[in-house]
């Protein structure tokens, strides 16, 4: 389960138009979250609040071996008035969903994405064009010519958005009773440039703490990061480059209607790498990676495939994740070392449900009353006259309903049966779109270690209960058991 402060930080990224997916460190994020999800240990309670649109607090209390906790504070210069902070209103997929669909290439704050002459929706933001991206390109635009009022409103919105894209975020957390302090500062200097500085301070750490700095530049087509850390004097650089799909002006998204042919996969291919060197311990490292992921315009099954290689260590890692249905995600991972010939594999699953835990496990929904079973029609008893004459009753005449006169007006050709069918279909559609109440996550690796996690919402509380099982040790199979509860206002 993502913590409340992580949720607010992601809301800050969304409000300022920063695309965190276009970084090398998030290359394998989808498979990692589907397989390596953390299991709760012991009992942990978190109380959080977005006190103002600019300030959030969080208090956590836990008990594993000893009682511990933390106090967190967060401030952002960008107003988060549109963020749902109450735990009974936060959409569960924003907190719990592991499969991550890629956003459109580039953040909306980049200058080449903004057009001051584009028309805007009457009650929404301006139309943000991506030059040369199929139907969104200027040559294929079917929008009406903008008016002077549209251009004025669009220019005003652009200025406000550019101001928001230069926002900042301050975060601090104190762990008790360890007296460990961590902090994070995020500063946006432009729609494409961002700087992060994080630090950890504690008596148990070497040199009393560690400081890490990141400079991130996201141009949409590519993203570059430079990093430096006081731990070992680490210096490094990493980047990612996108091509294919919406990164290429020659490729257009699939049409909204099929043409009868085979389904064409529409996605983006990304390739990148990282290189780092420790100036104090005189050691370095590198890795290379590639990812293919379908885009939101793809009409088929969403999927993500990655391949990462560490030449120095001889490690090869391949992952594949697929969103089979809106309520079901699957992932698999295979690791192999060319030096030791050792291999590892793991699989993960995520299954959403709009039922409560008992109904999900038993196949029924406790919130609904059981539907009455229709009794078979009773056979009509013969009349006394038929019994005396040793015969059956005469068959009853069939009654033909008289046709109702059609009412001239709106929907004149619709019969009552059609209207009742439409109402039934509308109710069925509303039932299908019912909000999810929980998600079951499971994983299994080559050592027969199983992880089970159920996350959901009960009233105004968001809970997470999970356990780890080791089938190699059947005498004591349960390795961990925990429960986490979150409440926010």
NORMO-V882214 format. One record per residue. N is the residue number from 0. RES is the residue in one small letter. OMEGA is omega in radians with two decimals (999 if undefined). NEAR is the number of other ideal C-beta (glycine too) atoms within 10 Angstrom. D_LAST is the distance of its C-alpha to the last C-alpha in whole Angstrom. Layout:
N&RES&OMEGA&NEAR&D_LAST ; N&RES&OMEGA&NEAR&D_LAST
//
This chain:
0&x&3.10&22&17 ; 1&x&3.13&14&16 ; 2&x&-3.09&17&14 ; 3&x&-3.14&27&11 ; 4&x&3.05&20&13 ; 5&x&3.10&11&15 ; 6&x&3.13&21&13 ; 7&x&3.10&22&13 ; 8&x&3.08&20&16 ; 9&x&3.07&16&18 ; 10&x&3.07&20&16 ; 11&x&3.08&22&18 ; 12&x&-3.14&17&21 ; 13&x&-3.12&18&20 ; 14&x&-3.14&19&20 ; 15&x&3.07&24&23 ; 16&x&3.13&21&25 ; 17&x&-3.13&24&26 ; 18&x&-3.11&21&27 ; 19&x&3.13&19&26 ; 20&x&-3.07&21&28 ; 21&x&3.10&23&31 ; 22&x&-3.08&20&32 ; 23&x&-3.10&24&34 ; 24&x&3.13&14&32 ; 25&x&-3.08&17&30 ; 26&x&-3.10&27&33 ; 27&x&-3.04&22&33 ; 28&x&-3.07&19&29 ; 29&x&3.14&29&29 ; 30&x&-3.14&25&31 ; 31&x&-3.13&19&30 ; 32&x&3.10&21&26 ; 33&x&-3.07&29&28 ; 34&x&-3.03&24&31 ; 35&x&3.12&15&29 ; 36&x&-3.11&20&26 ; 37&x&3.08&13&25 ; 38&x&3.12&19&25 ; 39&x&3.11&22&23 ; 40&x&-3.12&18&25 ; 41&x&-3.13&16&24 ; 42&x&-3.12&15&21 ; 43&x&-3.11&19&18 ; 44&x&-3.13&16&14 ; 45&x&3.07&23&12 ; 46&x&-3.06&16&8 ; 47&x&3.14&23&7 ; 48&x&2.94&16&5 ; 49&x&-2.99&23&6 ; 50&x&3.09&12&8 ; 51&x&3.09&11&11 ; 52&x&-3.11&14&12 ; 53&x&-2.98&14&14 ; 54&x&3.14&14&12 ; 55&x&3.11&26&10 ; 56&x&3.13&16&10 ; 57&x&3.12&21&10 ; 58&x&-3.07&13&12 ; 59&x&3.11&22&15 ; 60&x&-3.10&14&17 ; 61&x&3.13&18&20 ; 62&x&3.04&13&23 ; 63&x&2.98&13&26 ; 64&x&3.09&7&29 ; 65&x&3.10&8&28 ; 66&x&3.12&12&25 ; 67&x&-3.12&16&23 ; 68&x&-3.14&16&19 ; 69&x&3.08&17&18 ; 70&x&-3.06&13&16 ; 71&x&3.06&21&15 ; 72&x&-3.14&16&15 ; 73&x&3.08&22&15 ; 74&x&3.08&13&16 ; 75&x&3.11&22&18 ; 76&x&3.13&16&20 ; 77&x&-3.14&20&19 ; 78&x&-3.13&13&17 ; 79&x&-3.08&19&14 ; 80&x&-3.08&10&13 ; 81&x&-3.10&9&14 ; 82&x&3.06&18&11 ; 83&x&-3.07&15&9 ; 84&x&-3.14&19&6 ; 85&x&-3.07&12&4 ; 86&x&3.10&21&6 ; 87&x&-3.14&14&9 ; 88&x&3.14&9&9 ; 89&x&3.07&19&10 ; 90&x&-3.06&11&14 ; 91&x&3.11&18&15 ; 92&x&3.12&14&18 ; 93&x&-3.14&13&16 ; 94&x&-2.90&21&15 ; 95&x&-3.05&23&18 ; 96&x&-3.09&19&21 ; 97&x&-3.13&22&24 ; 98&x&-3.05&23&27 ; 99&x&3.06&21&26 ; 100&x&-3.14&15&28 ; 101&x&3.02&23&30 ; 102&x&3.04&15&29 ; 103&x&-3.02&19&31 ; 104&x&3.08&22&34 ; 105&x&3.08&25&33 ; 106&x&-3.09&23&30 ; 107&x&-3.14&21&30 ; 108&x&-3.09&23&30 ; 109&x&-3.04&21&33 ; 110&x&-3.07&10&36 ; 111&x&3.06&14&38 ; 112&x&-3.04&18&36 ; 113&x&3.09&20&35 ; 114&x&-3.12&17&38 ; 115&x&-3.13&15&38 ; 116&x&-3.12&11&41 ; 117&x&3.10&18&38 ; 118&x&-3.12&19&37 ; 119&x&3.07&18&34 ; 120&x&-3.11&9&32 ; 121&x&-3.10&7&32 ; 122&x&-3.09&5&28 ; 123&x&-3.14&8&27 ; 124&x&-3.14&14&28 ; 125&x&3.08&24&32 ; 126&x&-3.12&17&33 ; 127&x&-3.06&20&33 ; 128&x&2.96&17&37 ; 129&x&-3.00&20&38 ; 130&x&3.05&12&41 ; 131&x&-3.12&17&44 ; 132&x&3.00&21&41 ; 133&x&-3.05&19&43 ; 134&x&3.11&13&42 ; 135&x&-3.13&18&39 ; 136&x&-3.08&14&42 ; 137&x&-3.10&12&44 ; 138&x&-3.10&7&47 ; 139&x&-3.11&11&46 ; 140&x&3.12&13&43 ; 141&x&-3.11&5&44 ; 142&x&3.12&12&42 ; 143&x&3.12&8&43 ; 144&x&-3.10&7&45 ; 145&x&3.07&19&42 ; 146&x&3.13&10&43 ; 147&x&3.12&7&43 ; 148&x&3.09&10&39 ; 149&x&-3.14&21&38 ; 150&x&3.12&17&39 ; 151&x&3.14&12&38 ; 152&x&-3.13&17&34 ; 153&x&3.11&22&34 ; 154&x&3.11&14&35 ; 155&x&3.12&12&33 ; 156&x&-3.14&16&30 ; 157&x&3.13&19&32 ; 158&x&3.13&11&32 ; 159&x&-3.13&11&28 ; 160&x&3.10&19&27 ; 161&x&3.05&15&30 ; 162&x&3.12&11&28 ; 163&x&-3.12&18&25 ; 164&x&3.06&23&26 ; 165&x&-3.11&16&27 ; 166&x&-3.13&17&24 ; 167&x&-3.14&17&23 ; 168&x&3.09&20&20 ; 169&x&-3.10&15&20 ; 170&x&3.10&20&19 ; 171&x&-3.12&15&20 ; 172&x&3.13&19&19 ; 173&x&3.12&16&21 ; 174&x&3.13&17&22 ; 175&x&0.07&13&23 ; 176&x&-3.09&9&26 ; 177&x&-3.07&12&28 ; 178&x&3.10&11&27 ; 179&x&-3.07&17&26 ; 180&x&3.07&14&25 ; 181&x&-3.12&18&24 ; 182&x&-3.13&16&23 ; 183&x&3.08&17&23 ; 184&x&3.09&15&24 ; 185&x&-3.13&22&24 ; 186&x&3.08&15&26 ; 187&x&3.11&24&28 ; 188&x&3.11&12&31 ; 189&x&3.12&13&32 ; 190&x&-3.09&25&31 ; 191&x&-3.05&21&33 ; 192&x&-3.13&15&32 ; 193&x&3.13&23&30 ; 194&x&3.09&15&30 ; 195&x&3.06&16&28 ; 196&x&3.11&14&28 ; 197&x&-3.08&16&27 ; 198&x&3.06&16&28 ; 199&x&-3.11&17&28 ; 200&x&3.11&15&30 ; 201&x&-3.12&15&31 ; 202&x&-3.10&9&34 ; 203&x&-3.12&8&35 ; 204&x&3.11&12&35 ; 205&x&-3.11&10&38 ; 206&x&3.09&8&39 ; 207&x&3.13&10&36 ; 208&x&-3.10&16&33 ; 209&x&3.10&18&33 ; 210&x&-3.13&15&32 ; 211&x&3.12&16&32 ; 212&x&-3.12&15&32 ; 213&x&2.99&19&32 ; 214&x&-3.03&16&33 ; 215&x&3.07&20&33 ; 216&x&-3.10&14&34 ; 217&x&3.13&25&34 ; 218&x&-3.12&16&36 ; 219&x&3.10&20&35 ; 220&x&3.13&16&39 ; 221&x&3.09&16&38 ; 222&x&-3.09&25&36 ; 223&x&3.10&17&37 ; 224&x&2.97&21&35 ; 225&x&-3.06&15&37 ; 226&x&3.06&18&36 ; 227&x&-3.09&15&37 ; 228&x&3.08&17&36 ; 229&x&3.11&15&38 ; 230&x&-3.12&16&38 ; 231&x&-3.09&16&41 ; 232&x&-3.04&13&42 ; 233&x&3.02&20&40 ; 234&x&-3.10&15&41 ; 235&x&3.09&18&40 ; 236&x&3.11&15&40 ; 237&x&-3.08&22&38 ; 238&x&-3.12&17&38 ; 239&x&-3.14&25&38 ; 240&x&-3.07&15&40 ; 241&x&3.02&23&40 ; 242&x&-3.05&13&42 ; 243&x&3.12&15&43 ; 244&x&-3.13&25&41 ; 245&x&3.08&25&39 ; 246&x&-3.12&21&40 ; 247&x&3.14&17&44 ; 248&x&-3.11&12&45 ; 249&x&-3.09&7&48 ; 250&x&3.13&16&45 ; 251&x&3.10&17&44 ; 252&x&3.11&17&41 ; 253&x&3.13&17&42 ; 254&x&-3.12&11&43 ; 255&x&3.12&8&41 ; 256&x&-3.13&7&43 ; 257&x&3.13&10&45 ; 258&x&3.11&8&49 ; 259&x&-3.14&5&50 ; 260&x&3.12&6&51 ; 261&x&-3.11&7&49 ; 262&x&-3.12&11&45 ; 263&x&-3.14&10&45 ; 264&x&3.14&15&42 ; 265&x&-3.10&20&40 ; 266&x&-3.10&22&39 ; 267&x&3.10&21&38 ; 268&x&-3.13&16&40 ; 269&x&3.10&26&39 ; 270&x&-3.12&17&41 ; 271&x&3.14&24&40 ; 272&x&3.10&18&41 ; 273&x&3.13&20&40 ; 274&x&-3.11&14&43 ; 275&x&-3.08&18&42 ; 276&x&3.09&16&44 ; 277&x&-3.07&16&44 ; 278&x&-3.11&12&46 ; 279&x&-3.13&10&47 ; 280&x&3.05&11&47 ; 281&x&3.10&9&49 ; 282&x&-3.11&12&48 ; 283&x&-3.14&14&46 ; 284&x&3.14&15&45 ; 285&x&3.06&16&44 ; 286&x&3.12&20&43 ; 287&x&-3.12&15&43 ; 288&x&3.11&20&41 ; 289&x&-3.13&16&41 ; 290&x&2.96&26&38 ; 291&x&-3.13&18&39 ; 292&x&3.09&22&36 ; 293&x&-3.10&22&36 ; 294&x&-3.13&21&34 ; 295&x&3.14&12&32 ; 296&x&3.13&19&35 ; 297&x&-3.06&20&37 ; 298&x&-3.12&15&38 ; 299&x&-3.12&12&38 ; 300&x&3.10&12&36 ; 301&x&3.13&21&34 ; 302&x&3.12&19&35 ; 303&x&3.11&25&35 ; 304&x&-3.12&18&38 ; 305&x&3.07&22&38 ; 306&x&3.12&17&41 ; 307&x&-3.09&20&41 ; 308&x&3.01&17&44 ; 309&x&-3.04&16&45 ; 310&x&-3.09&12&48 ; 311&x&-3.13&10&49 ; 312&x&3.14&14&47 ; 313&x&-3.07&14&49 ; 314&x&3.07&17&45 ; 315&x&-3.08&16&45 ; 316&x&3.12&19&41 ; 317&x&3.13&17&41 ; 318&x&3.08&24&38 ; 319&x&3.13&17&37 ; 320&x&-3.10&28&34 ; 321&x&3.03&19&34 ; 322&x&-3.03&21&32 ; 323&x&3.04&14&34 ; 324&x&3.12&11&32 ; 325&x&-3.12&11&28 ; 326&x&-3.07&13&27 ; 327&x&3.08&13&30 ; 328&x&-3.13&25&30 ; 329&x&3.12&18&33 ; 330&x&3.07&25&34 ; 331&x&-3.11&17&37 ; 332&x&3.13&23&38 ; 333&x&3.12&15&42 ; 334&x&-3.12&16&43 ; 335&x&3.11&15&46 ; 336&x&-3.06&15&48 ; 337&x&-3.14&12&51 ; 338&x&-3.10&8&53 ; 339&x&-3.10&10&52 ; 340&x&3.07&8&52 ; 341&x&-3.13&11&49 ; 342&x&3.10&11&46 ; 343&x&3.07&13&43 ; 344&x&3.12&13&41 ; 345&x&3.10&21&38 ; 346&x&3.13&16&36 ; 347&x&-3.09&25&32 ; 348&x&3.06&18&31 ; 349&x&-3.05&25&28 ; 350&x&-3.13&16&27 ; 351&x&3.14&20&25 ; 352&x&3.03&18&25 ; 353&x&3.08&17&23 ; 354&x&3.04&20&24 ; 355&x&-3.09&18&23 ; 356&x&-3.12&17&24 ; 357&x&3.12&11&27 ; 358&x&3.12&17&28 ; 359&x&-3.10&20&28 ; 360&x&-3.09&12&31 ; 361&x&3.13&11&33 ; 362&x&3.11&7&33 ; 363&x&3.12&13&32 ; 364&x&-3.09&16&29 ; 365&x&-3.10&12&28 ; 366&x&-3.12&11&26 ; 367&x&3.05&9&29 ; 368&x&-3.14&7&32 ; 369&x&3.14&8&35 ; 370&x&3.14&6&37 ; 371&x&3.13&6&41 ; 372&x&-3.12&6&44 ; 373&x&3.13&6&46 ; 374&x&3.11&6&50 ; 375&x&-3.13&6&53 ; 376&x&3.14&6&55 ; 377&x&3.13&6&58 ; 378&x&-3.09&6&61 ; 379&x&-3.13&8&63 ; 380&x&-3.14&9&66 ; 381&x&3.12&11&69 ; 382&x&-3.12&13&71 ; 383&x&-3.13&8&74 ; 384&x&3.14&9&76 ; 385&x&3.11&13&75 ; 386&x&3.14&12&76 ; 387&x&-3.11&8&79 ; 388&x&3.11&9&80 ; 389&x&3.11&6&79 ; 390&x&3.07&11&77 ; 391&x&3.07&10&73 ; 392&x&3.06&12&72 ; 393&x&3.12&8&72 ; 394&x&-3.14&6&69 ; 395&x&3.14&7&67 ; 396&x&3.12&6&67 ; 397&x&-3.12&5&64 ; 398&x&3.12&6&62 ; 399&x&-3.12&6&62 ; 400&x&3.11&5&59 ; 401&x&3.13&6&60 ; 402&x&3.13&7&58 ; 403&x&3.10&8&56 ; 404&x&3.13&6&57 ; 405&x&-3.13&10&54 ; 406&x&-3.14&9&53 ; 407&x&3.14&6&53 ; 408&x&-3.12&6&50 ; 409&x&-3.14&6&47 ; 410&x&-3.08&10&47 ; 411&x&-3.08&8&50 ; 412&x&-3.10&6&51 ; 413&x&3.08&13&48 ; 414&x&3.13&12&49 ; 415&x&3.11&8&47 ; 416&x&3.14&8&47 ; 417&x&3.14&11&46 ; 418&x&3.11&11&43 ; 419&x&3.08&10&42 ; 420&x&3.11&12&42 ; 421&x&3.12&12&40 ; 422&x&3.12&10&37 ; 423&x&3.12&10&37 ; 424&x&3.12&10&37 ; 425&x&3.11&10&34 ; 426&x&3.11&10&32 ; 427&x&3.11&10&33 ; 428&x&3.11&9&31 ; 429&x&3.11&9&28 ; 430&x&-3.13&9&28 ; 431&x&-3.13&8&29 ; 432&x&-3.13&8&26 ; 433&x&-3.07&9&23 ; 434&x&3.10&9&20 ; 435&x&3.13&18&20 ; 436&x&-3.12&19&19 ; 437&x&-3.13&23&20 ; 438&x&3.07&24&22 ; 439&x&3.11&17&25 ; 440&x&-3.13&23&26 ; 441&x&3.09&18&30 ; 442&x&3.13&22&32 ; 443&x&3.11&17&36 ; 444&x&-3.03&15&38 ; 445&x&3.08&12&42 ; 446&x&3.12&10&42 ; 447&x&3.01&12&40 ; 448&x&-3.06&16&37 ; 449&x&3.01&15&34 ; 450&x&3.14&22&31 ; 451&x&-3.09&14&29 ; 452&x&3.04&22&25 ; 453&x&3.14&18&23 ; 454&x&-3.11&21&19 ; 455&x&-3.11&22&17 ; 456&x&3.06&20&14 ; 457&x&-3.03&13&15 ; 458&x&-3.13&8&13 ; 459&x&-3.11&12&9 ; 460&x&3.03&14&11 ; 461&x&-3.02&24&12 ; 462&x&3.10&18&15 ; 463&x&-3.14&24&18 ; 464&x&-3.06&17&22 ; 465&x&3.14&22&25 ; 466&x&3.04&17&28 ; 467&x&-3.05&18&31 ; 468&x&3.10&17&35 ; 469&x&-3.09&15&38 ; 470&x&3.05&11&41 ; 471&x&-3.14&8&44 ; 472&x&-3.08&12&43 ; 473&x&3.08&8&43 ; 474&x&3.07&4&44 ; 475&x&-3.01&7&40 ; 476&x&-3.07&14&38 ; 477&x&-3.10&10&35 ; 478&x&-3.14&15&34 ; 479&x&3.10&15&30 ; 480&x&-3.09&15&28 ; 481&x&3.13&19&24 ; 482&x&3.07&14&21 ; 483&x&3.14&23&17 ; 484&x&3.13&18&14 ; 485&x&3.03&24&10 ; 486&x&-3.13&18&7 ; 487&x&-3.13&24&4 ; 488&x&999&12&0
//
